[in-house]
Amino acid sequence: MRRALLFAFALLALPAVQAADLQPYTASYTADWKQLPMSGGSAERSLTKNDNGTWTLSFKASMMIASLTEGSTFKVDKGTLLPQTYNFERGGLGKSKKIDLSFDWASKMVTGTDRNDAIKLPLNNGILDKSTYQLALQNDVAAGKKSMSYQVVDGDSIDTYDFRVLNAEKVSTKAGQVEAIKVERVRDPTQNKRITEMWFAKDFDYLLVRLRQVETDGKEYNIMLLNGTVNGREVKGS
């Protein structure tokens, strides 16, 4: 159950992500486990531009006695999002997990370790890590796309993540009622019955404001925006 929620926290084709389209932001979230009497968790996500022109996407989450940190550095070259490094660490009770990846676009290789197992994969344009694909999704939703597909380094393989836009909805958050676009992860129901739904704020650079995940055993987790700023502008709904 803890692993499932941490996976939900970390959710939030060739992506055409322009550097000018990226807006630095910070966001804090609360978490709710519907099956537990005590369901307190928190998370923070931020996107910052570095002095050398690269970007850093950072994520930290904590719940009960478990924690998770995730970070990516990337750059945008001729409209293409290029991951540079990816780091992930989960601690607490149960199995810990640590991933470190390096993306070498000159040699077209992804190298690193996943729980001490060596990773070495061919690197082609359009391949993303498990953090930066979310920026591509954000950008594609903002561009009005209705279905999206991404090639993502996941363990020792490159998997396809598919999404589709469902509809526009108002989401009630701690920052007020926000106009949002609802998106779902597309999975083969005969292979995986997990449900993942996300809501992106239309008026705040399509920042993730809510995430809902239902596991195959029926357990449901919700993550909701507490507060945030996009390019210095406070996220404030009606």
C-alpha positions as CSV (number, residue, x, y, z in Angstrom):
1,M,0.0,0.0,0.0
2,R,2.8,2.4,0.9
3,R,4.5,1.6,-2.4
4,A,1.3,2.2,-4.3
5,L,0.8,5.7,-2.9
6,L,4.4,6.6,-3.5
7,F,4.0,5.5,-7.1
8,A,0.9,7.7,-7.3
9,F,2.9,10.6,-5.9
10,A,5.5,10.2,-8.6
11,L,2.9,10.3,-11.5
12,L,2.1,13.4,-12.0
13,A,5.8,10.0,-29.2
14,L,8.4,12.8,-29.5
15,P,7.5,15.6,-27.2
16,A,7.8,19.1,-28.7
17,V,8.6,21.0,-25.5
18,Q,9.9,24.5,-26.1
19,A,12.1,26.2,-23.5
20,A,10.0,29.3,-23.7
21,D,6.9,27.2,-22.8
22,L,8.5,26.0,-19.5
23,Q,7.6,28.1,-16.5
24,P,9.3,27.6,-13.1
25,Y,7.0,26.5,-10.4
26,T,6.6,25.2,-6.8
27,A,3.7,23.1,-5.6
28,S,2.7,21.4,-2.3
29,Y,0.2,18.6,-2.1
30,T,-1.7,16.7,0.6
31,A,-2.6,13.0,0.3
32,D,-5.6,10.9,1.4
33,W,-6.0,7.2,1.8
34,K,-9.7,6.3,1.8
35,Q,-9.3,3.0,3.5
36,L,-7.3,4.3,6.5
37,P,-8.5,6.2,9.5
38,M,-5.3,8.1,9.6
39,S,-4.3,9.3,6.2
40,G,-1.7,12.1,6.3
41,G,0.9,12.6,3.7
42,S,2.6,15.5,1.9
43,A,4.6,16.1,-1.2
44,E,6.4,19.0,-2.9
45,R,7.4,19.4,-6.5
46,S,9.4,22.2,-8.2
47,L,10.8,23.1,-11.6
48,T,13.7,25.5,-11.7
49,K,16.0,26.8,-14.4
50,N,19.7,26.5,-13.8
51,D,22.4,29.0,-14.6
52,N,23.8,26.8,-17.4
53,G,20.5,26.7,-19.2
54,T,19.4,23.3,-18.0
55,W,16.3,22.7,-15.9
56,T,15.9,20.7,-12.7
57,L,12.6,18.9,-11.8
58,S,12.5,17.9,-8.1
59,F,10.0,15.9,-6.1
60,K,9.9,15.0,-2.4
61,A,7.2,13.0,-0.6
62,S,6.7,11.7,2.9
63,M,4.0,9.5,4.4
64,M,3.9,7.9,7.8
65,I,7.4,6.4,8.1
66,A,8.3,6.3,4.4
67,S,9.8,8.8,2.1
68,L,10.6,9.3,-1.5
69,T,12.8,11.7,-3.4
70,E,13.0,12.0,-7.2
71,G,14.9,14.4,-9.4
72,S,15.7,15.0,-13.1
73,T,18.0,17.4,-14.9
74,F,17.2,18.1,-18.6
75,K,17.7,20.6,-21.4
76,V,15.7,21.6,-24.4
77,D,17.5,21.4,-27.8
78,K,15.7,22.5,-31.0
79,G,12.4,21.9,-29.4
80,T,13.2,18.4,-28.0
81,L,13.2,17.6,-24.3
82,L,16.6,15.9,-23.5
83,P,17.0,14.2,-20.0
84,Q,20.5,14.5,-18.6
85,T,20.2,12.7,-15.2
86,Y,17.6,10.9,-13.2
87,N,17.7,10.0,-9.6
88,F,15.2,8.2,-7.4
89,E,15.3,7.0,-3.8
90,R,12.7,5.4,-1.6
91,G,13.2,4.7,2.1
92,G,11.3,3.5,5.1
93,L,9.9,0.1,6.1
94,G,9.9,-2.6,3.5
95,K,12.2,-2.7,0.5
96,S,14.2,0.5,-0.2
97,K,14.9,1.5,-3.8
98,K,17.5,3.6,-5.5
99,I,17.9,4.5,-9.2
100,D,20.6,6.6,-10.8
101,L,20.6,7.1,-14.6
102,S,22.8,9.2,-16.9
103,F,21.7,10.1,-20.5
104,D,24.6,10.5,-22.9
105,W,23.1,11.9,-26.1
106,A,26.5,11.9,-27.8
107,S,27.0,8.2,-27.5
108,K,23.2,7.5,-27.6
109,M,23.2,5.4,-24.4
110,V,21.4,5.4,-21.0
111,T,23.6,4.0,-18.2
112,G,23.3,3.7,-14.5
113,T,22.0,1.4,-11.8
114,D,18.6,0.3,-10.6
115,R,18.8,-1.3,-7.1
116,N,22.4,-2.2,-7.8
117,D,21.6,-3.8,-11.1
118,A,23.5,-2.2,-14.0
119,I,21.4,-0.4,-16.7
120,K,22.6,0.1,-20.2
121,L,20.0,1.0,-22.9
122,P,20.1,2.5,-26.4
123,L,19.0,6.2,-26.4
124,N,16.9,7.6,-29.2
125,N,15.2,11.0,-29.6
126,G,11.9,11.1,-27.7
127,I,13.0,8.8,-24.8
128,L,12.2,10.3,-21.4
129,D,12.7,9.3,-17.7
130,K,9.9,8.6,-15.2
131,S,9.9,12.3,-14.1
132,T,10.3,14.4,-17.2
133,Y,7.6,12.6,-19.2
134,Q,5.2,14.4,-16.9
135,L,6.4,17.7,-18.3
136,A,5.8,16.4,-21.8
137,L,2.3,15.4,-20.8
138,Q,1.6,18.8,-19.3
139,N,2.8,20.5,-22.5
140,D,0.8,18.3,-24.8
141,V,-2.4,18.8,-22.8
142,A,-1.8,22.6,-23.0
143,A,-1.3,22.2,-26.7
144,G,-4.8,20.7,-27.0
145,K,-3.8,17.1,-27.8
146,K,-6.3,14.5,-27.0
147,S,-4.1,11.4,-26.9
148,M,-0.4,11.1,-26.0
149,S,2.2,8.4,-26.0
150,Y,5.7,8.5,-24.5
151,Q,8.8,6.2,-24.5
152,V,10.0,6.0,-20.9
153,V,13.0,4.4,-19.3
154,D,11.4,2.1,-16.7
155,G,13.9,-0.3,-15.0
156,D,15.9,-2.2,-17.5
157,S,13.5,-1.6,-20.4
158,I,11.9,1.2,-22.4
159,D,8.1,1.2,-21.9
160,T,5.3,3.0,-23.7
161,Y,3.1,5.2,-21.5
162,D,-0.2,6.1,-23.1
163,F,-2.7,8.9,-22.0
164,R,-5.9,10.4,-23.2
165,V,-7.8,13.6,-22.4
166,L,-11.3,13.0,-20.9
167,N,-13.0,16.3,-20.2
168,A,-12.8,19.7,-18.5
169,E,-13.8,19.8,-14.8
170,K,-13.7,22.1,-11.8
171,V,-11.5,20.8,-9.0
172,S,-11.9,22.0,-5.4
173,T,-8.5,22.4,-3.8
174,K,-7.1,24.1,-0.8
175,A,-6.2,27.0,-3.1
176,G,-9.8,27.3,-4.3
177,Q,-11.9,25.9,-7.2
178,V,-9.7,25.5,-10.2
179,E,-10.7,24.9,-13.9
180,A,-8.8,21.8,-15.0
181,I,-8.4,19.2,-17.8
182,K,-8.9,15.6,-16.7
183,V,-6.5,13.0,-18.2
184,E,-6.2,9.3,-17.7
185,R,-3.5,6.7,-18.2
186,V,-4.5,4.2,-20.8
187,R,-3.9,0.6,-19.9
188,D,-5.1,-2.7,-21.3
189,P,-7.9,-3.7,-18.9
190,T,-7.2,-7.4,-19.5
191,Q,-3.6,-6.9,-18.3
192,N,-3.8,-4.1,-15.7
193,K,-6.9,-2.9,-13.9
194,R,-5.2,0.0,-12.1
195,I,-6.8,3.4,-12.7
196,T,-4.7,6.6,-12.8
197,E,-6.4,10.0,-13.4
198,M,-4.9,13.5,-13.3
199,W,-6.2,17.0,-13.4
200,F,-4.2,19.9,-14.9
201,A,-5.0,23.6,-14.1
202,K,-5.9,25.5,-17.3
203,D,-5.1,28.9,-15.9
204,F,-1.8,28.0,-14.3
205,D,0.4,26.6,-17.0
206,Y,-1.4,23.2,-16.7
207,L,0.1,22.5,-13.3
208,L,-1.0,19.2,-11.8
209,V,-3.6,19.9,-9.1
210,R,-5.1,16.5,-8.4
211,L,-4.2,12.8,-8.9
212,R,-6.4,9.8,-8.2
213,Q,-5.2,6.3,-8.3
214,V,-7.2,3.1,-7.7
215,E,-5.2,-0.1,-7.2
216,T,-6.2,-3.5,-8.5
217,D,-7.3,-4.4,-5.0
218,G,-9.7,-1.4,-4.9
219,K,-7.7,0.8,-2.6
220,E,-8.0,4.4,-3.6
221,Y,-5.5,7.3,-3.1
222,N,-6.0,11.0,-3.8
223,I,-3.4,13.7,-4.0
224,M,-4.6,17.3,-3.9
225,L,-3.0,20.7,-4.4
226,L,-2.4,22.6,-1.2
227,N,-0.7,25.7,-2.6
228,G,1.6,26.6,-5.4
229,T,3.2,29.3,-7.6
230,V,3.8,29.3,-11.3
231,N,6.5,31.7,-12.6
232,G,6.0,33.7,-9.3
233,R,2.2,33.8,-9.7
234,E,0.2,32.3,-6.8
235,V,-2.2,29.5,-7.7
236,K,-5.6,30.8,-6.5
237,G,-8.9,29.5,-7.6
238,S,-12.4,31.0,-7.3
